[in-house]
Amino acid sequence: HTLLAQLRRMSVQAAITDKLTAAFKPTHLEVINESYMHSVPKDSETHFKVVVVSPEFQGMKLIERHRKVNATLSEELQTGVHALSIQAKTPEQWESNPAVTKSPNCLGGGKHELSK
């Protein structure tokens, strides 16, 4: 772990956290770096899962919630974040089912290519 790699990791994850907090004022927020599950260099910040629980989502369809999250993180998605898994719930939905969906194993990129 170089200091630069640590600072980069903190900065992307921190930027995502800060932007989602400002945009949605969540009652629960998780920003999980899942890059280690994929064929990317160690300490990468390319694959994230976000769990955002916010009253702001009340009355919105799931696709609208995802679009808002994607729009909020458009800069990160254009500058290195390759994949973003989103769970966007209202506080009521979170209270009735506070589970975080398990991400599937990586089948794309280098791992899949190398196995051929």
N, C-alpha and C positions, 0 to 999 in steps of 0.2 A: 504494500500500500504506500504509494507516494503521497506526499502532502497535496500535491496538485490534483491527483485523482480523487482524494477525499474531498477537497474543496469543490471540485466539479460535481461530485455526487451530491454533496450537501446543497449546492446551489440549485440544481435542477429540481430536486425533491422539495427544497424550501420554496422555490418559485411556484411550483404547482400548489403546494400547501397555502401559500400566501394568496395566490390568485383565487383559489376556490373559496377560501375563507372570506375574502373581500366580496366576491360575487354572490355567494349563497348564504352567508352567515349560518353555517351548519351547526346542528346540535350534536352531530357526530361526524368525524372526518378521519378517514384512513387513506394514506398515500403509500402504497406498497411497491417497492422496486422489485419487479419480477425478472429483471434482465438475466440473473444467474440461471434461470430455467431455459435459456436460449443460447444459440451458437453465436455468442458475442464475446469480445475480450473481457477479462476480469475487470470488475469495477465499472462496467458500462451502465449507462442510464438510458436505455432504449425502450424498455418495456415496463409499463406501470399499470397497476390496478388502483382505481380510486373508489372509495365508498363514501358517498356524500348523502347525508341525511339533513334535509332542510325543509322548513315550512314553505320556502319559495317554490317548491315543486307541487304544492297543492293545486289540483285542477289541471295539471299538465299531463299530457300523454307521455308515455315512456320515451318515444322518439323525440319529443320536444325537449325533454330533460337532457337526453344525450346530446342533442344539437347545442343546447346552451353550454354544457360542460365542454364540448369540443370547441365551441367558439371562444370560451374563456381561456382555453389552453392552446389556441391556434398558433401562437408563436413557438411554443415547445414542440408542437406536432410538425412544424415546418423546419425546426432546427435540431433534429436529433432524436426526438421521441418517435420510435417506429410503431409502437403499439400501445393502445390505451384501452383497458377494460374498465367499464363504468357500471357501478351500481348506484343508482340515484333513487332515493326513497324519501317519502314524507316521514315525519316522526311517528305517525300512527302505523305506517307500514313497517318501520324498523322495530317498533315495540312488539308487533305481532310476529315478526320473523327477523331477529337480529343476526341471521347467518350471513357470512361472507362466502359467496360461491367460489368453489375451488377452480383454479385455472387449469385448462387442459395442458397436457405435455406438448412441448414444441415439436412440430412435424416439418416445419419449413426451414428455409435458410440452409446453412452449412451442414447441419446434422443430417438432414434428408439427402442432400446432395452427396455427402461423403459416403453414405451407406450404399450407394449404387455401384 
